[in-house]
C-alpha cells in the first residue's frame, strides 16, 4: 500500500515535474533549466519509488557536492514518514563519496589497502614536488600544479601511468609520463589515493570485476544522477556500469550549464544520452521559479547562440521585473564604485547583504572590488574554498589522525613528526627516510623499530622513541575504543602531540585563534555521525571505522559546501564557484573580450560555447536584479589598456537589457566623477579595443 496518495505527493508539482517524478522504470533524461526545481523532482521521485514498494536501500542518488547531497537527504526524510516500511538504507552521496565507500568495501578487488588515505590538493602538490625531484625534473620548468592538471586529465580518461607512457608521442608527453609514474608510485607507497583515483579505481573495478559489478547492479536497482552535464568519462563509466543491467537510470541536468570542461566534464554525456539509452524518456523542465521575466528571457536569448545544446523553452510565471542593466564604465575603479553604489542602494531598499553577489571570470578582478568594499565599509566575503580545513593547525591535526588511520602515510607522518618541534630535526628525518628506503619500509615502521635507530645521535634517537611510544598509545586506544570515545581520542592527540597548549602559553591573538580552531575540531569530532556505518546492538561503532569515515568526510568537502548566504555579507566569487547558487541581486563584472569570453576561446568554437554557458550560468543566479558591467580601460600587468566589450552583451536581446555608457571613446568619464548620473543610452555595439590575455584563475 502506498504511504501517500500519488496526487498528494505530487500536488505542488507542475505537469512536467509530475511526469518526471512519476516515471518508474527505464532510462529518463530530465532537461532541467535554471531554477526549474530539479531537486524537488529528484526527491519526489525517490519518495514515489518508496511509496510503491521499492526498498530505499535499492536506490542510489548521486550528486556533486556534500551540500546538495545533504539537502536531498533532508527533503526525502521530510517526505517519508519514519514508520514507513522500507524507508531505511537510502544512499545519497557525491560521486567521490560513493566511490570512496565502494573502494573501501571492495579494497582487495581494487588492489588497495582498506585504510587508504585521501590526499587533498596540498598533499597532492607535496607529493608531486617529490615526484618531480625523483624524476630529475626542474620545478621551475615543470610546475607541480601544471603537471598535476595534466595527470588529472589522464586519470579522468582512465589512463594508468603505464598506458599514458605508452601513448606519449613527444618530449612533453614523455616528461609528463615520467612525473605521473613517480607521483603514482608515491601514492601507492603511502597507501593513498587522490580525488581522481577515487573515480579511476572505481571505474576500473566496475568494468573489470564482474562480481563487484553484478553486486552493485543487484543492490542499486534505481540510479538517479543530478547535474549529469558535469560528469566526466570516469563518472560516465561508473554510472553506466551500475545501471547497465536494468537500465533504470534517471539523469537530471542541463547542457546549457556545462561549465567544467577544464576539469574533465564532458557535455557529450548528456547530449548523447538518447544514443546510449535508445528509447529513453526525455522531459524538459523549462519553467524558472527563481528569476523574473527579463532575466529569464535575456539569458535564454544569449544561450540560443550555442549550437551544441538541446533546446527547451525557458519561461517564468513571475513578472517581468527590471531589465538587465548593462553598464560601460571608464575603468575598473569606476566599475567597482558603480557596483558598490548599486548594492548600497539595494541595501537601503531592504535587500540583505547576504542576498547579493559579485561574479567574475578570473580571481584577479576581485582586488579592486575588495578595495572599494573596504573603503565604503560594506561587509563582504570571498568564496575561495573551505578556509577552516585549510588552516595550518587544522591540517597538522588532521595529519596526526591520518597517520593513526594509515601507518603507511609518509606524507602525513613527515608533516607531524617534528610539528610541534620535539627534537627530531630535518637531518634526522632524512636519515630515517634513508633507512626506510634501504629496507623498504615507511617512516612509521622505522620509528617503531629500535634496532633501526642505532645510527642516530642519542638525543635524536630518544626523541624518536618517545614519539613512537606516544603514537603507540594512541593506536591502542583507537583499536580498543568505540564511537562514544572518538572526541576524547582527538582531544588526547591534540594535547599529547603538543598542538594544543595551555591557555597560559597563549602569546598572541593569533595563537588564541589557532587554539580556538583546534577546540572546534574536537567539537566537530564529538558531533560527527558516521551515516554509512552499521552500529552494533549497543548502538556503537568501532572507533577505527569512525576515524576512517571522519577523515573521508573532511577530505571530500568541496568549495561549494563552504558558501553561506546567511552570513550577512556580499559574496565575491568566480562564475565557476557560483554554480548551483542563487541571489536576490547579482553583478557580473569584466564583460570584456579576453576576460569573458576568455582569451582561450578565440581559437575554438567549442571553448567559446563553454564561455557562453558560463555567462548564462552567471546571469541565471540572479532572482530580481542583474547588473552586467565592462570597463573602457582596464589595467593589466600594470598597463592601462583599452578594451573590447564582450560579444555576449550584444547577444542579449535588446528588449530585455538597458545599456548605459559612462565612458567616452578613450575610456574617460562622461561628466564629473562624483556619482552624477549622466547616463547616455547607447547602441548595443559600443565597444573599444582590448588586447589582454591574462587568465587569472578559473575558480
C-alpha positions as CSV (number, residue, x, y, z in Angstrom):
1,X,0.0,0.0,0.0
2,X,1.4,3.5,-0.8
3,X,2.0,5.5,2.3
4,X,0.9,8.6,0.4
5,X,-1.7,9.1,-2.2
6,X,0.1,9.9,-5.5
7,X,-1.9,13.0,-6.1
8,X,-1.0,14.2,-2.6
9,X,2.7,13.5,-3.1
10,X,2.7,15.3,-6.5
11,X,0.2,18.0,-5.6
12,X,2.6,21.0,-5.7
13,X,4.4,20.0,-8.9
14,X,3.9,21.3,-12.4
15,X,2.8,18.9,-15.0
16,X,6.3,18.3,-16.5
17,X,7.7,17.9,-12.9
18,X,5.0,15.4,-12.1
19,X,5.7,13.5,-15.3
20,X,9.3,13.2,-14.4
21,X,8.8,12.3,-10.7
22,X,6.2,9.6,-11.6
23,X,8.4,7.6,-14.0
24,X,9.3,4.3,-12.5
25,X,11.3,2.1,-15.0
26,X,13.6,2.7,-17.9
27,X,16.1,5.4,-18.8
28,X,15.0,9.0,-18.3
29,X,16.6,12.3,-19.2
30,X,15.2,15.4,-17.4
31,X,16.4,18.6,-19.1
32,X,16.2,21.0,-16.1
33,X,16.7,24.6,-16.9
34,X,17.9,27.1,-14.2
35,X,15.6,27.4,-11.3
36,X,13.3,24.7,-12.5
37,X,13.0,22.7,-9.3
38,X,15.2,19.8,-10.2
39,X,16.0,18.8,-6.6
40,X,12.3,18.7,-5.9
41,X,11.7,16.4,-8.8
42,X,14.5,14.0,-7.7
43,X,13.4,13.8,-4.1
44,X,9.7,13.3,-5.1
45,X,10.7,10.5,-7.4
46,X,12.6,8.8,-4.6
47,X,9.6,9.2,-2.3
48,X,7.4,7.9,-5.0
49,X,9.5,4.8,-5.6
50,X,9.5,4.0,-1.9
51,X,5.7,4.6,-1.7
52,X,5.1,1.9,-4.4
53,X,7.2,-0.6,-2.6
54,X,10.8,-0.1,-3.8
55,X,13.1,-0.6,-0.8
56,X,15.1,2.6,-0.2
57,X,18.3,0.6,0.1
58,X,17.9,-0.3,-3.6
59,X,18.0,3.4,-4.6
60,X,21.2,5.3,-5.3
61,X,21.2,9.1,-5.8
62,X,24.4,10.8,-6.8
63,X,25.3,14.5,-6.9
64,X,28.4,16.6,-6.9
65,X,28.6,18.4,-3.5
66,X,28.1,17.4,0.1
67,X,25.7,20.4,0.5
68,X,23.5,19.1,-2.3
69,X,23.6,15.6,-1.0
70,X,22.6,16.7,2.5
71,X,19.8,18.8,1.2
72,X,18.5,15.9,-0.8
73,X,18.6,13.6,2.3
74,X,16.7,16.1,4.4
75,X,14.0,16.6,1.8
76,X,13.5,12.8,1.4
77,X,13.3,12.4,5.2
78,X,10.6,15.1,5.4
79,X,8.6,13.3,2.6
80,X,8.7,9.8,4.0
81,X,7.2,9.3,7.5
82,X,9.5,7.3,9.8
83,X,7.1,4.4,10.2
84,X,7.0,3.6,6.5
85,X,8.4,0.1,5.7
86,X,11.5,0.1,3.5
87,X,12.5,3.7,4.1
88,X,15.9,2.9,5.6
89,X,19.1,2.4,3.7
90,X,18.8,5.1,1.0
91,X,22.2,6.0,-0.4
92,X,22.6,9.7,-1.3
93,X,26.2,10.7,-1.9
94,X,28.6,12.7,-4.0
95,X,30.3,10.7,-6.8
96,X,33.6,10.9,-4.8
97,X,31.9,9.9,-1.5
98,X,30.2,6.9,-3.2
99,X,33.4,5.8,-4.8
100,X,35.3,6.1,-1.5
101,X,32.8,3.7,0.1
102,X,32.9,1.3,-2.8
103,X,36.7,1.1,-2.8
104,X,36.8,0.5,1.0
105,X,34.1,-2.2,0.7
106,X,36.0,-3.9,-2.1
107,X,39.6,-2.9,-1.4
108,X,41.1,-6.3,-2.2
109,X,39.5,-6.4,-5.6
110,X,40.5,-2.8,-6.2
111,X,44.1,-3.6,-5.2
112,X,44.0,-1.1,-2.4
113,X,44.6,-1.1,1.4
114,X,41.2,-0.5,3.1
115,X,42.7,2.1,5.3
116,X,44.0,4.2,2.4
117,X,44.4,8.0,2.8
118,X,42.7,10.5,0.5
119,X,45.1,13.3,-0.4
120,X,43.8,16.8,-0.7
121,X,45.2,19.4,-3.1
122,X,48.0,20.4,-0.7
123,X,49.0,16.7,-0.2
124,X,48.9,16.2,-3.9
125,X,51.2,19.2,-4.6
126,X,53.7,18.0,-2.0
127,X,53.7,14.5,-3.5
128,X,54.2,15.9,-7.0
129,X,57.1,18.1,-5.8
130,X,58.8,14.9,-4.6
131,X,57.9,13.1,-7.8
132,X,59.4,15.8,-9.9
133,X,62.6,15.7,-7.8
134,X,62.7,11.9,-8.2
135,X,62.2,12.2,-11.9
136,X,65.0,14.7,-12.2
137,X,62.7,17.5,-13.4
138,X,63.3,21.1,-12.6
139,X,60.1,22.5,-10.8
140,X,60.9,25.9,-12.3
141,X,60.2,24.5,-15.8
142,X,57.6,21.9,-14.7
143,X,55.4,23.4,-12.1
144,X,53.7,20.9,-9.8
145,X,50.2,22.5,-10.4
146,X,50.5,22.3,-14.1
147,X,51.8,18.7,-14.1
148,X,49.0,17.7,-11.7
149,X,46.5,19.2,-14.1
150,X,47.8,17.0,-16.9
151,X,47.9,13.9,-14.7
152,X,44.4,14.6,-13.6
153,X,43.2,14.7,-17.2
154,X,44.9,11.4,-17.8
155,X,43.3,9.8,-14.8
156,X,39.9,11.2,-15.8
157,X,40.4,9.5,-19.2
158,X,41.2,6.3,-17.2
159,X,44.8,6.1,-18.2
160,X,47.2,4.4,-15.9
161,X,50.8,5.7,-15.8
162,X,51.8,2.8,-18.0
163,X,49.1,3.5,-20.6
164,X,49.9,7.2,-20.6
165,X,53.6,6.5,-21.1
166,X,52.8,4.1,-23.9
167,X,50.8,6.8,-25.7
168,X,53.3,9.6,-25.1
169,X,54.5,10.6,-28.6
170,X,56.6,13.7,-27.9
171,X,59.1,15.1,-25.4
172,X,56.4,16.9,-23.4
173,X,54.2,13.9,-23.1
174,X,57.1,11.6,-22.2
175,X,58.2,14.1,-19.5
176,X,54.7,14.2,-18.0
177,X,54.6,10.4,-18.1
178,X,57.8,10.3,-16.0
179,X,56.3,12.6,-13.5
180,X,53.0,10.7,-13.5
181,X,54.8,7.4,-12.9
182,X,56.8,8.8,-10.0
183,X,53.8,10.6,-8.5
184,X,51.6,7.4,-8.6
185,X,54.5,5.4,-7.0
186,X,54.5,7.8,-4.1
187,X,50.7,7.5,-3.7
188,X,50.9,3.7,-3.8
189,X,53.8,3.6,-1.4
190,X,51.8,5.7,1.1
191,X,48.6,3.7,0.6
192,X,47.0,6.9,-0.7
193,X,44.7,8.0,-3.4
194,X,43.9,11.4,-4.8
195,X,40.4,12.6,-5.9
196,X,40.9,11.4,-9.4
197,X,42.0,8.0,-8.2
198,X,38.7,7.5,-6.4
199,X,36.9,7.7,-9.8
200,X,39.6,5.9,-11.8
201,X,39.9,2.9,-9.5
202,X,36.1,2.7,-9.1
203,X,35.6,2.7,-12.9
204,X,38.2,0.1,-13.4
205,X,36.7,-2.0,-10.6
206,X,33.2,-1.9,-12.0
207,X,34.4,-2.5,-15.6
208,X,36.8,-5.4,-14.9
209,X,35.4,-7.2,-11.8
210,X,32.1,-8.8,-12.8
211,X,31.3,-10.0,-9.3
212,X,31.5,-6.4,-7.9
213,X,29.6,-5.0,-10.9
214,X,26.8,-7.6,-10.5
215,X,26.6,-6.9,-6.8
216,X,26.2,-3.2,-7.4
217,X,23.6,-3.7,-10.1
218,X,21.6,-6.1,-7.8
219,X,21.9,-3.7,-4.9
220,X,21.0,-0.5,-6.7
221,X,18.0,-1.2,-8.9
222,X,17.4,2.6,-9.4
223,X,20.1,5.1,-10.1
224,X,19.5,8.8,-10.1
225,X,22.2,11.3,-11.1
226,X,22.0,15.1,-10.5
227,X,24.0,17.6,-12.6
228,X,24.6,15.0,-15.3
229,X,26.1,17.5,-17.6
230,X,29.1,17.8,-15.2
231,X,30.1,14.1,-15.4
232,X,33.4,13.2,-16.8
233,X,34.4,10.0,-18.6
234,X,35.1,8.0,-15.4
235,X,31.8,9.0,-13.9
236,X,30.0,8.1,-17.1
237,X,31.6,4.6,-16.9
238,X,30.7,4.2,-13.2
239,X,27.0,5.3,-13.7
240,X,26.5,3.1,-16.7
241,X,28.2,0.1,-15.2
242,X,25.7,0.1,-12.3
243,X,22.7,0.9,-14.4
244,X,23.7,-1.3,-17.3
245,X,21.9,-4.4,-16.2
246,X,18.4,-2.9,-15.5
247,X,18.6,0.4,-17.4
248,X,16.8,2.2,-14.6
249,X,18.9,5.3,-14.8
250,X,17.3,8.7,-14.2
251,X,19.6,11.7,-15.0
252,X,18.9,15.4,-14.4
253,X,20.9,18.1,-16.0
254,X,21.2,21.0,-18.4
255,X,23.7,21.0,-21.3
256,X,23.5,24.8,-21.2
257,X,25.1,24.8,-17.7
258,X,28.0,22.5,-18.6
259,X,31.0,24.7,-17.5
260,X,33.6,22.3,-16.2
261,X,35.3,21.0,-19.3
262,X,38.6,22.3,-17.9
263,X,38.4,19.7,-15.2
264,X,37.2,16.9,-17.4
265,X,33.4,17.3,-17.6
266,X,32.2,16.0,-21.0
267,X,28.9,17.7,-22.2
268,X,28.6,14.8,-24.7
269,X,27.5,12.5,-21.8
270,X,24.2,14.4,-21.6
271,X,23.9,15.4,-25.3
272,X,24.3,11.7,-26.4
273,X,22.2,10.2,-23.6
274,X,19.5,9.0,-26.0
275,X,22.2,7.3,-28.1
276,X,23.5,5.5,-25.1
277,X,20.0,4.5,-24.0
278,X,17.7,4.1,-27.0
279,X,14.0,4.6,-26.2
280,X,14.8,6.9,-23.3
281,X,12.1,9.2,-22.0
282,X,13.1,12.9,-22.3
283,X,11.3,15.5,-20.2
284,X,12.1,19.2,-20.4
285,X,11.7,21.5,-17.4
286,X,11.8,25.0,-18.7
287,X,9.8,27.0,-16.1
288,X,12.1,29.1,-14.0
289,X,10.7,29.7,-10.4
290,X,13.7,31.8,-9.4
291,X,14.1,34.7,-11.8
292,X,11.9,37.5,-13.2
293,X,10.9,37.6,-16.9
294,X,13.6,40.0,-18.3
295,X,16.4,37.9,-16.7
296,X,14.9,34.6,-17.9
297,X,14.4,35.8,-21.5
298,X,17.7,37.7,-21.6
299,X,19.7,34.6,-20.6
300,X,17.6,32.4,-23.0
301,X,18.4,34.8,-25.8
302,X,22.1,34.6,-25.0
303,X,22.3,30.8,-24.8
304,X,20.3,30.3,-28.0
305,X,23.6,31.3,-29.8
306,X,25.1,28.0,-28.9
307,X,24.8,25.1,-31.4
308,X,25.7,22.2,-29.1
309,X,22.6,22.1,-26.9
310,X,19.2,20.6,-26.5
311,X,16.5,23.2,-27.0
312,X,13.9,23.8,-24.3
313,X,11.6,26.7,-23.9
314,X,12.7,28.8,-20.9
315,X,9.7,30.6,-19.2
316,X,8.6,32.1,-16.0
317,X,5.3,33.0,-14.4
318,X,6.9,35.8,-12.4
319,X,6.5,39.4,-13.6
320,X,9.0,40.9,-16.0
321,X,10.8,42.9,-13.2
322,X,13.7,45.1,-14.1
323,X,15.5,44.7,-17.5
324,X,19.1,43.6,-17.3
325,X,21.3,46.7,-16.6
326,X,24.4,46.8,-18.8
327,X,26.9,49.5,-17.9
328,X,30.2,50.5,-19.5
329,X,32.4,52.4,-17.0
330,X,35.6,54.3,-17.5
331,X,37.9,51.8,-15.9
332,X,38.0,49.1,-13.2
333,X,37.9,51.6,-10.4
334,X,34.8,53.3,-11.8
335,X,33.3,49.8,-12.3
336,X,33.9,48.9,-8.7
337,X,32.4,52.2,-7.4
338,X,29.3,51.7,-9.5
339,X,28.8,48.1,-8.3
340,X,29.3,49.0,-4.7
341,X,26.9,52.1,-5.0
342,X,24.4,49.8,-6.7
343,X,24.5,47.4,-3.8
344,X,24.3,50.1,-1.2
345,X,21.1,51.4,-2.9
346,X,19.6,48.0,-2.8
347,X,20.6,47.6,0.9
348,X,18.8,50.9,1.6
349,X,15.7,49.4,0.0
350,X,15.9,46.4,2.4
351,X,17.9,43.8,0.4
352,X,20.2,42.0,2.8
353,X,24.0,42.0,2.0
354,X,23.9,38.2,2.1
355,X,21.5,38.2,-0.8
356,X,23.9,39.9,-3.1
357,X,26.9,38.5,-5.1
358,X,29.5,39.7,-7.5
359,X,30.7,37.2,-10.1
360,X,33.7,37.3,-12.3
361,X,35.6,35.1,-14.7
362,X,39.0,35.4,-13.0
363,X,40.0,35.8,-9.4
364,X,42.3,38.7,-10.2
365,X,39.3,41.0,-10.7
366,X,38.4,40.9,-7.0
367,X,41.2,43.1,-5.8
368,X,39.8,46.5,-6.9
369,X,36.4,45.4,-5.8
370,X,37.7,44.5,-2.3
371,X,39.4,47.9,-2.0
372,X,36.1,49.6,-2.8
373,X,34.1,47.5,-0.3
374,X,36.6,48.2,2.4
375,X,36.6,51.9,1.6
376,X,32.8,52.1,1.8
377,X,32.6,49.9,4.9
378,X,30.4,47.3,3.1
379,X,30.8,43.7,4.5
380,X,32.0,41.2,2.0
381,X,33.4,37.7,1.9
382,X,35.4,35.9,-0.9
383,X,34.4,32.3,-1.6
384,X,37.7,30.6,-2.1
385,X,37.3,27.2,-0.6
386,X,37.0,25.7,2.8
387,X,39.0,28.0,4.9
388,X,38.7,26.2,8.2
389,X,40.2,23.0,6.8
390,X,42.9,25.0,5.0
391,X,44.4,26.4,8.2
392,X,47.8,25.1,9.2
393,X,46.9,24.0,12.7
394,X,43.9,22.1,11.3
395,X,45.9,20.4,8.6
396,X,48.5,19.5,11.2
397,X,45.9,17.9,13.4
398,X,44.3,16.0,10.6
399,X,47.7,14.7,9.6
400,X,48.1,13.2,13.0
401,X,44.7,11.5,12.6
402,X,45.6,10.3,9.1
403,X,48.8,8.8,10.3
404,X,46.9,6.9,13.0
405,X,44.4,5.5,10.5
406,X,47.1,4.7,7.8
407,X,50.5,3.8,9.1
408,X,51.9,3.8,5.6
409,X,51.0,7.5,5.0
410,X,54.5,9.0,5.0
411,X,53.3,12.4,3.8
412,X,51.2,12.8,6.9
413,X,53.9,11.3,9.2
414,X,56.6,13.6,7.8
415,X,54.4,16.6,8.4
416,X,53.9,15.9,12.1
417,X,57.0,14.1,13.2
418,X,58.5,17.3,14.4
419,X,55.4,19.6,14.5
420,X,55.4,21.0,17.1
421,X,59.2,20.8,17.5
422,X,60.3,17.8,19.6
423,X,64.0,17.4,18.8
424,X,63.6,15.5,15.5
425,X,65.3,17.8,13.0
426,X,65.5,17.7,9.3
427,X,68.7,15.8,9.2
428,X,67.2,13.1,11.4
429,X,64.1,12.8,9.3
430,X,66.3,12.4,6.1
431,X,68.2,9.7,7.9
432,X,65.0,7.9,8.9
433,X,63.8,8.2,5.2
434,X,67.1,6.7,4.0
435,X,66.8,3.8,6.4
436,X,63.2,3.3,5.2
437,X,64.3,3.4,1.5
438,X,67.1,0.9,2.2
439,X,64.8,-1.5,4.0
440,X,61.5,-1.0,2.0
441,X,59.7,0.5,5.0
442,X,57.8,3.7,5.7
443,X,58.7,6.3,8.4
444,X,56.2,4.9,10.9
445,X,57.7,1.4,10.7
446,X,61.3,2.7,11.0
447,X,60.4,4.8,14.1
448,X,58.7,1.8,15.8
449,X,61.8,-0.4,15.4
450,X,64.5,0.5,17.9
451,X,67.0,-1.7,16.1
452,X,66.8,0.7,13.1
453,X,67.8,3.8,15.1
454,X,71.3,2.8,16.2
455,X,73.0,5.2,13.8
456,X,71.1,8.3,15.2
457,X,72.6,10.6,17.8
458,X,71.5,9.7,21.3
459,X,69.3,12.8,21.7
460,X,67.6,12.3,18.4
461,X,67.1,8.6,19.0
462,X,65.4,9.2,22.3
463,X,63.1,11.8,20.8
464,X,62.1,9.4,18.1
465,X,61.5,6.6,20.6
466,X,59.4,8.9,22.8
467,X,57.3,10.0,19.8
468,X,56.8,6.3,18.7
469,X,55.7,5.4,22.2
470,X,53.2,8.2,22.2
471,X,51.8,7.2,18.8
472,X,51.6,3.6,20.1
473,X,49.4,4.7,23.0
474,X,47.0,6.5,20.6
475,X,46.8,3.4,18.4
476,X,46.0,1.2,21.4
477,X,43.1,3.5,22.3
478,X,42.0,3.6,18.7
479,X,42.0,-0.2,18.3
480,X,40.0,-0.8,21.5
481,X,37.6,2.1,21.6
482,X,34.2,2.8,20.0
483,X,32.4,5.7,18.6
484,X,31.5,7.1,22.1
485,X,35.1,8.0,22.7
486,X,36.1,9.4,19.3
487,X,36.0,13.0,20.5
488,X,38.2,12.1,23.5
489,X,40.7,10.5,21.3
490,X,41.0,13.6,19.1
491,X,41.4,15.7,22.2
492,X,44.1,13.4,23.6
493,X,46.0,13.5,20.3
494,X,45.9,17.3,20.2
495,X,47.0,17.5,23.9
496,X,49.8,14.9,23.9
497,X,51.1,16.0,20.5
498,X,51.7,19.5,21.8
499,X,49.4,21.1,19.2
500,X,47.1,22.1,22.0
501,X,48.7,24.4,24.5
502,X,47.5,25.5,28.0
503,X,45.9,29.0,28.0
504,X,48.8,30.4,29.9
505,X,51.0,29.8,26.9
506,X,48.9,31.9,24.5
507,X,51.3,34.6,23.3
508,X,49.1,36.4,20.9
509,X,45.6,36.8,19.5
510,X,46.7,34.7,16.5
511,X,47.6,31.9,18.9
512,X,44.3,32.2,20.7
513,X,42.6,31.9,17.3
514,X,44.6,28.8,16.5
515,X,43.7,27.2,19.8
516,X,40.1,28.0,19.3
517,X,40.2,26.3,15.9
518,X,41.7,23.2,17.4
519,X,38.9,23.3,20.0
520,X,36.4,23.5,17.2
521,X,37.9,20.4,15.6
522,X,37.3,18.5,18.8
523,X,33.7,19.7,18.8
524,X,33.4,18.5,15.2
525,X,34.7,15.1,16.2
526,X,32.2,14.9,19.1
527,X,29.4,15.8,16.8
528,X,30.4,13.5,14.0
529,X,27.9,10.9,12.9
530,X,29.1,8.1,10.5
531,X,26.0,7.8,8.3
532,X,27.1,4.9,6.2
533,X,28.3,2.6,9.0
534,X,26.2,0.0,10.7
535,X,26.0,0.1,14.5
536,X,26.3,-2.8,16.9
537,X,23.5,-3.9,19.2
538,X,24.6,-1.4,21.8
539,X,24.5,1.4,19.2
540,X,28.2,1.9,18.9
541,X,30.7,1.6,16.0
542,X,34.4,0.6,16.3
543,X,36.5,3.8,16.7
544,X,38.9,2.9,13.9
545,X,36.0,2.8,11.4
546,X,34.6,6.1,12.8
547,X,38.1,7.7,12.3
548,X,38.3,6.4,8.8
549,X,34.8,7.8,7.9
550,X,35.6,11.1,9.6
551,X,38.8,11.6,7.6
552,X,36.9,10.7,4.4
553,X,34.2,13.2,5.1
554,X,36.7,16.0,5.7
555,X,38.8,15.2,2.6
556,X,35.7,15.3,0.4
557,X,34.4,18.7,1.5
558,X,34.2,21.0,-1.6
559,X,34.4,24.7,-2.2
560,X,30.6,25.0,-2.8
561,X,29.9,23.5,0.7
562,X,31.6,26.5,2.3
563,X,29.4,29.2,0.7
564,X,26.8,30.5,3.1
565,X,24.3,33.2,2.0
566,X,23.2,33.7,5.6
567,X,26.4,35.3,6.8
568,X,25.4,38.9,6.2
569,X,28.0,39.9,3.7
570,X,28.2,40.4,-0.1
571,X,29.7,37.3,-1.7
572,X,32.5,37.7,-4.2
573,X,33.3,34.6,-6.3
574,X,34.2,33.2,-9.7
575,X,31.5,32.2,-12.1
576,X,32.6,28.5,-11.7
577,X,32.1,28.7,-7.9
578,X,28.6,30.2,-8.3
579,X,27.1,27.2,-10.0
580,X,24.0,26.0,-8.1
581,X,23.6,29.1,-6.0
582,X,21.1,32.0,-6.3
583,X,21.0,35.5,-5.0
584,X,18.4,38.3,-5.0
585,X,20.9,40.6,-6.7
586,X,23.9,39.7,-8.9
587,X,26.6,41.8,-10.6
588,X,28.6,40.2,-13.4
589,X,31.8,42.3,-13.9
590,X,34.5,42.3,-16.5
591,X,32.3,41.5,-19.5
592,X,35.1,42.2,-22.0
593,X,36.8,40.3,-24.8
594,X,39.7,38.3,-23.3
595,X,38.0,38.1,-19.9
596,X,34.5,36.8,-20.7
597,X,34.8,35.2,-23.2
598,X,38.3,34.2,-22.1
599,X,41.3,34.6,-24.4
600,X,41.5,30.9,-24.9
601,X,38.0,30.9,-26.6
602,X,39.3,33.0,-29.6
603,X,40.6,30.0,-31.5
604,X,37.9,27.4,-30.6
605,X,34.2,27.4,-31.2
606,X,33.8,24.7,-28.5
607,X,35.5,26.8,-25.9
608,X,33.5,29.9,-27.0
609,X,30.3,27.9,-26.4
610,X,31.5,26.9,-22.9
611,X,32.3,30.6,-22.1
612,X,28.8,31.5,-23.3
613,X,27.4,28.8,-21.0
614,X,29.5,30.3,-18.1
615,X,27.9,33.7,-18.7
616,X,24.5,32.0,-18.9
617,X,25.1,30.4,-15.5
618,X,26.1,33.7,-14.0
619,X,23.1,35.5,-15.3
620,X,20.7,32.9,-14.1
621,X,22.0,33.1,-10.5
622,X,20.0,36.4,-10.2
623,X,16.5,36.4,-8.9
624,X,15.4,40.1,-9.2
625,X,18.3,42.4,-10.1
626,X,21.1,41.7,-12.7
627,X,23.8,44.2,-13.4
628,X,26.5,43.4,-16.0
629,X,29.5,45.7,-16.4
630,X,32.5,46.3,-18.6
631,X,35.3,48.8,-18.3
632,X,36.5,51.1,-21.2
633,X,40.1,50.9,-19.8
634,X,41.4,48.1,-17.6
635,X,44.8,47.8,-16.0
636,X,46.6,44.6,-16.8
637,X,50.1,43.7,-15.6
638,X,50.5,47.4,-14.7
639,X,49.5,48.6,-18.1
640,X,46.2,50.6,-18.8
641,X,44.7,49.0,-21.9
642,X,41.5,49.8,-23.9
643,X,39.0,47.0,-24.0
644,X,36.5,45.4,-26.4
645,X,33.0,45.0,-25.0
646,X,32.1,41.3,-24.7
647,X,30.2,39.9,-27.6
648,X,27.9,38.2,-25.1
649,X,26.4,41.6,-24.1
650,X,25.3,42.2,-27.7
651,X,23.8,38.7,-27.9
652,X,21.3,39.6,-25.1
653,X,18.1,40.6,-26.8
654,X,17.8,44.4,-26.8
655,X,14.2,44.3,-25.4
656,X,15.5,42.7,-22.2
657,X,18.5,44.9,-21.5
658,X,19.2,48.6,-21.0
659,X,22.6,49.9,-22.0
660,X,24.3,52.7,-20.1
661,X,27.6,54.3,-21.2
662,X,29.6,56.2,-18.6
663,X,32.8,56.4,-20.7
664,X,33.9,58.3,-23.7
665,X,35.7,56.7,-26.6
666,X,39.1,57.0,-24.8
667,X,37.7,55.4,-21.6
668,X,37.3,58.8,-19.9
669,X,34.3,59.5,-17.7
670,X,31.4,61.5,-19.1
671,X,30.8,64.2,-16.6
672,X,32.3,64.6,-13.1
673,X,33.5,61.5,-11.2
674,X,31.1,62.3,-8.3
675,X,28.3,59.8,-8.9
676,X,26.3,62.4,-11.0
677,X,24.0,60.2,-13.2
678,X,24.7,61.3,-16.7
679,X,23.8,58.1,-18.5
680,X,23.6,58.0,-22.2
681,X,21.6,55.3,-23.9
682,X,24.0,53.8,-26.4
683,X,23.6,51.4,-29.3
684,X,24.4,47.8,-28.3
685,X,27.6,47.6,-30.4
686,X,29.5,50.2,-28.4
687,X,33.0,48.7,-28.0
688,X,36.6,49.6,-27.6
689,X,39.8,47.6,-28.2
690,X,41.3,45.3,-25.6
691,X,44.3,43.0,-26.2
692,X,44.9,41.4,-22.9
693,X,45.4,37.7,-22.5
694,X,45.8,37.2,-18.7
695,X,44.0,34.1,-17.5
696,X,43.9,34.8,-13.8
697,X,42.2,31.9,-12.1
698,X,39.3,29.7,-13.1
699,X,37.8,29.1,-9.7
